[in-house]
Amino acid sequence: MIIKHEYPFNKVEHEYFKEFVNNLNPQFKLISCNTLKSDCMGIYQEEKGKLYKFLDKLDSRISCTTDL
């Protein structure tokens, strides 16, 4: 949910988010901001690796651009 909706990592410390999660499942224990950030960065690195492997298999070239 945090990654999908691009919420800030400190969302897990927000009072109403804690209340929301507690209402969904009182036994669920929220993780800290640092743990969440670490988990998200791990997922990012894993997906980045998958993308690089996929792109390496292509016979053609690609060009990536950004507009800041």
Residue frames as a rotation matrix with the C-alpha (Angstrom) as fourth column:
MET 1
0.571 0.821 0.000 0.00
0.821 -0.571 0.000 0.00
0.000 0.000 -1.000 0.00
ILE 2
0.441 -0.484 -0.756 2.79
0.168 -0.783 0.599 2.41
-0.882 -0.391 -0.264 0.89
ILE 3
-0.659 -0.740 0.138 4.65
0.229 -0.023 0.973 1.76
-0.717 0.673 0.184 -2.36
LYS 4
-0.333 0.609 0.720 1.54
0.942 0.249 0.226 1.54
-0.042 0.753 -0.656 -4.56
HIS 5
0.672 0.724 0.155 0.17
0.719 -0.688 0.094 4.91
0.175 0.048 -0.983 -3.43
GLU 6
-0.108 -0.858 0.503 3.58
0.546 -0.474 -0.691 6.56
0.831 0.200 0.520 -2.90
TYR 7
0.909 0.407 0.088 2.85
0.117 -0.452 0.884 7.42
0.400 -0.794 -0.459 0.73
PRO 8
0.117 -0.890 0.440 5.70
-0.731 -0.377 -0.569 8.77
0.673 -0.255 -0.695 2.85
PHE 9
-0.367 -0.358 -0.858 7.40
0.179 0.879 -0.443 6.25
0.913 -0.316 -0.259 5.13
ASN 10
-0.989 -0.047 0.138 6.25
-0.120 -0.279 -0.953 8.10
0.083 -0.959 0.271 8.24
LYS 11
-0.207 0.969 -0.133 2.66
-0.660 -0.039 0.750 7.19
0.722 0.243 0.648 7.33
VAL 12
-0.008 0.182 -0.983 2.99
0.365 0.916 0.167 4.19
0.931 -0.358 -0.074 9.68
GLU 13
-0.771 -0.322 -0.550 3.47
0.623 -0.197 -0.757 6.57
0.135 -0.926 0.352 12.61
HIS 14
-0.710 0.570 0.414 0.36
-0.396 -0.809 0.435 8.63
0.583 0.145 0.799 11.87
GLU 15
-0.786 0.401 0.470 -2.25
-0.454 0.142 -0.880 8.40
-0.420 -0.905 0.070 14.63
TYR 16
0.191 0.973 -0.132 -5.22
-0.810 0.080 -0.581 7.74
-0.555 0.218 0.803 12.35
PHE 17
0.071 -0.249 -0.966 -3.36
-0.764 0.609 -0.213 5.19
0.642 0.753 -0.147 10.23
LYS 18
-0.912 -0.411 0.009 -2.56
-0.296 0.643 -0.707 3.26
0.284 -0.647 -0.708 13.41
GLU 19
-0.451 0.832 0.322 -6.22
-0.535 0.037 -0.844 3.44
-0.714 -0.553 0.428 14.41
PHE 20
0.306 0.542 -0.783 -7.30
-0.952 0.158 -0.263 2.30
-0.019 0.825 0.564 10.93
VAL 21
-0.320 -0.526 -0.788 -4.96
-0.529 0.789 -0.312 -0.71
0.786 0.317 -0.531 10.98
ASN 22
-0.953 -0.020 0.301 -6.00
-0.285 0.390 -0.876 -1.57
-0.100 -0.921 -0.378 14.53
ASN 23
-0.078 0.996 0.049 -9.66
-0.759 -0.027 -0.651 -1.56
-0.646 -0.088 0.758 13.48
LEU 24
0.260 0.106 -0.960 -8.86
-0.856 0.485 -0.178 -3.92
0.447 0.868 0.217 10.61
ASN 25
0.483 -0.196 -0.853 -6.90
0.283 0.957 -0.060 -6.35
0.828 -0.213 0.518 12.78
PRO 26
0.845 -0.082 0.528 -6.19
-0.480 -0.548 0.685 -5.57
0.233 -0.832 -0.503 16.45
GLN 27
0.784 -0.560 0.268 -3.48
0.243 0.675 0.697 -8.27
-0.571 -0.481 0.665 16.60
PHE 28
0.584 -0.576 0.572 -1.43
0.689 -0.021 -0.724 -6.74
0.429 0.817 0.385 13.76
LYS 29
0.432 -0.549 -0.716 1.74
0.503 -0.512 0.696 -4.96
-0.749 -0.661 0.055 14.88
LEU 30
0.994 -0.083 0.067 2.90
0.002 -0.610 -0.792 -2.04
0.106 0.788 -0.607 12.75
ILE 31
0.273 -0.962 -0.011 6.56
0.960 0.273 -0.060 -1.78
0.061 0.006 0.998 11.82
SER 32
0.174 -0.303 -0.937 8.75
0.381 -0.857 0.348 1.29
-0.908 -0.418 -0.033 12.30
CYS 33
0.840 0.068 -0.538 9.56
-0.375 -0.645 -0.666 3.87
-0.393 0.761 -0.516 9.62
ASN 34
-0.085 -0.979 -0.187 13.12
-0.917 0.003 0.399 2.57
-0.390 0.205 -0.898 9.38
THR 35
-0.489 -0.019 0.872 11.98
0.047 0.998 0.048 -1.03
-0.871 0.065 -0.487 8.90
LEU 36
0.592 0.783 0.192 9.46
0.315 -0.006 -0.949 0.08
-0.742 0.622 -0.251 6.28
LYS 37
0.624 -0.431 -0.651 12.11
-0.714 -0.654 -0.251 2.08
-0.317 0.622 -0.716 4.42
SER 38
-0.453 -0.847 0.277 14.51
-0.687 0.530 0.498 -0.86
-0.569 0.035 -0.822 4.51
ASP 39
-0.196 0.481 0.854 11.84
0.342 0.850 -0.401 -3.26
-0.919 0.213 -0.331 3.22
CYS 40
0.816 0.544 -0.194 10.83
0.059 -0.413 -0.909 -0.87
-0.575 0.730 -0.369 0.42
MET 41
0.292 -0.795 -0.532 14.43
-0.906 -0.407 0.112 -0.33
-0.305 0.450 -0.839 -0.64
GLY 42
-0.548 -0.439 0.712 14.94
-0.278 0.898 0.341 -4.10
-0.789 -0.011 -0.614 -0.70
ILE 43
0.299 0.754 0.586 11.93
0.501 0.399 -0.768 -4.50
-0.812 0.523 -0.258 -2.99
TYR 44
0.806 -0.041 -0.591 13.23
-0.412 -0.755 -0.509 -1.65
-0.425 0.654 -0.625 -5.17
GLN 45
-0.191 -0.973 -0.131 16.66
-0.859 0.101 0.503 -3.26
-0.476 0.209 -0.854 -5.54
GLU 46
-0.428 0.108 0.897 15.09
0.155 0.987 -0.045 -6.64
-0.890 0.119 -0.439 -6.35
GLU 47
0.620 0.747 0.241 12.81
0.421 -0.057 -0.905 -5.15
-0.662 0.663 -0.350 -9.03
LYS 48
0.567 -0.522 -0.637 15.67
-0.707 -0.705 -0.052 -3.09
-0.422 0.480 -0.769 -10.43
GLY 49
-0.500 -0.781 0.374 17.72
-0.511 0.614 0.601 -6.27
-0.699 0.110 -0.706 -10.82
LYS 50
-0.049 0.588 0.807 14.84
0.518 0.706 -0.482 -7.98
-0.854 0.394 -0.339 -12.63
LEU 51
0.856 0.387 -0.342 14.54
-0.024 -0.631 -0.775 -5.02
-0.516 0.672 -0.531 -15.01
TYR 52
0.124 -0.902 -0.413 18.28
-0.873 -0.297 0.387 -5.02
-0.472 0.312 -0.824 -15.77
LYS 53
-0.573 -0.303 0.761 18.20
-0.045 0.939 0.340 -8.76
-0.818 0.160 -0.552 -16.50
PHE 54
0.381 0.807 0.451 15.22
0.544 0.199 -0.815 -8.28
-0.748 0.556 -0.363 -18.81
LEU 55
0.827 -0.081 -0.557 16.86
-0.385 -0.803 -0.455 -5.37
-0.410 0.591 -0.695 -20.65
ASP 56
-0.210 -0.977 0.044 20.12
-0.694 0.181 0.697 -7.32
-0.689 0.116 -0.716 -21.03
LYS 57
-0.315 0.157 0.936 18.24
0.362 0.931 -0.034 -10.03
-0.877 0.329 -0.350 -22.93
LEU 58
0.732 0.636 -0.244 16.98
0.056 -0.413 -0.909 -7.59
-0.679 0.652 -0.338 -25.58
ASP 59
0.095 -0.674 0.732 18.71
0.940 0.303 0.157 -7.66
-0.328 0.674 0.663 -28.95
SER 60
0.307 0.102 0.946 17.92
0.618 -0.777 -0.117 -4.02
0.723 0.621 -0.302 -29.62
ARG 61
-0.810 -0.573 -0.130 18.92
0.508 -0.573 -0.643 -0.79
0.294 -0.586 0.755 -27.93
ILE 62
0.408 0.908 -0.098 16.72
0.856 -0.342 0.388 1.43
0.319 -0.243 -0.916 -25.83
SER 63
-0.666 -0.532 0.523 16.95
0.308 -0.834 -0.457 5.04
0.680 -0.143 0.720 -24.79
CYS 64
0.174 0.692 -0.701 15.55
0.975 -0.021 0.221 6.29
0.138 -0.722 -0.678 -21.51
THR 65
-0.620 -0.312 0.719 14.88
0.269 -0.946 -0.179 9.99
0.737 0.082 0.671 -21.01
THR 66
-0.110 0.594 -0.797 13.39
0.981 -0.065 -0.184 12.05
-0.161 -0.802 -0.575 -18.23
ASP 67
-0.095 0.151 0.984 11.92
0.334 -0.926 0.175 15.50
0.938 0.345 0.037 -18.02
LEU 68
-0.475 -0.166 -0.864 12.68
0.878 -0.020 -0.478 17.33
0.062 -0.986 0.155 -14.80
